[in-house]
């Protein structure tokens, strides 16, 4: 029975998401406010909370962005009248009844591959990153992640019948900011096709390391990013010992590296040919304002609490000691085979600098 309910919830989320409606589990909550004065919140014409002032009674009581005001002091409020009704109620205590949708349990089997909530995408990204960090033999070297200008997390469903294969899924992308921190996540979708005799289906998690500022900028252009065409990509090095063997060729490292994880095992796998696209509707529902990938990755829009754990995992990785020939946001030459462990090799004449357009975008 639980499995049937789970699959039903997943189907409802897909239908709601395709219709442009908010997905997730519906929760109804009451807040009783006693503090005099302004509540510290703003609503749109549909009765949804669009602004919660810092330090306000609304924030203190747990009212969130996106909450739908349904009643005041147990009197039903129509969506089109909620904004004026809240502004005109000065009596205290004031009971505010709201309806909100929250992300479902990550391990719910009915969630499927495609998600329509950025908070659920953040949880998925956390799991993908944790799996990478817990795979010292087959996962990406820590230095690879510390040296990234950006990182994307995607879950894909891959199916192949006869001579045609397809791949689709959803995820999120983040960029490193000029201060070394990480941007707010932006929702992305992936779609790809292939040819060649194949048969089977599987779900795979992908970790995409963006090695250059140009790779990050590709996501902010407002058009789809085709891996291998508009953005060079290759399978990344794996294993903790491989970071000391990385070499810079004439073109430097690949703009992006991909890692695939299936059944908890990481390996270097190319995602070449797949198209990654911005999901502006998902961003807008999460941030309760127009939120382009460009504005999110440049740091113009701050992250929400939903990204706190993911940011914490990335910071924890950044804080770990790196080999002498690595530094955050740039690549150095291969360490000499006979160099002492604590001796840094000479850096190449030019190391990729951060593109100022990322910060100024």
Secondary structure, DSSP 8 states (H G I E B T S, - for coil): -HHHHHHHHHHHHHHHHHTT---SEEEEEEEEE---S---EEE-TTSBEEEE-TTSHHHHHT--TT-EEEEETTEE--GGGHHHHHHT---SSEEEEEEEEE---TT-GGG-S----HHHHHHHHHHHHHHHHT-TTTS--HHHHHT-SEEEEEEEEEEEEEEEEEEEEEEEEEEB-TTS-B---EEEEEEEEEEEEEEEEEEEEEEEEE-SHHHHHHHTSSS-EEBTTTB-EEE---SGGGGGG----TT-S-SEEEEEEETTEEEE---TT-EEEE-HHHHHHHHTS---HHHHHTTSS---GGGHHHHHHHHHHHHS---TTEETTEE-----TTS-TT------S------HHHHH-
